């Protein structure tokens, strides 16, 4: 999955750092790891240095692999360690210590970006604004949509479903004759308070 985290202008930035760190680095090679971080322009000048401090500098100091940030032009102008993103980076499931970063103007712009680039797996918003949260959860069309929690929770065991056979991003799963139950699909909306896995 190409999973996104949108850091809204009303975010608790410390919580956002904790969640992005968990979603990217706890197991970067799994399908629920975050691959893209979208940052609201109003907090970008504070958030980008914090992000690099946590996921680059502190990881290097601890002898861990630092995250390589592939950034759009606006994010790159605030960065000490990022490299310029190319046109494919926002459509790539890195499965590695790499993350695409883009600065967006609003929650609407974040949702628009996600609609264009997501694989429909898991997306998260970090926000304290109820209107932004409502807009995001209603308009992001993914199997799991998180509020103030890590995308790493998308897992059959974590959801209490028992043994996981796989994770589907499809909406229609039936084969053969179909009734109303076969035409029903799920969208999980998970609300947290800085929860990480």
Secondary structure, DSSP 8 states (H G I E B T S, - for coil): --EEEEE-TT--HHHHHHHHHHHHHSSTTSTTSEEEEEEETTTHHHHHHHHHIIIIIHHHHTT----EEEE-HHHHTT-SS-EE--TTGGG----SSEEEEEEESSHHHHHHHHHHH--SSEEEEE-S-HHHHHHHHHH--SSEEEEEE-GGG-STTTTT--S-------S----SS--TGGG----EEEEEEEE--
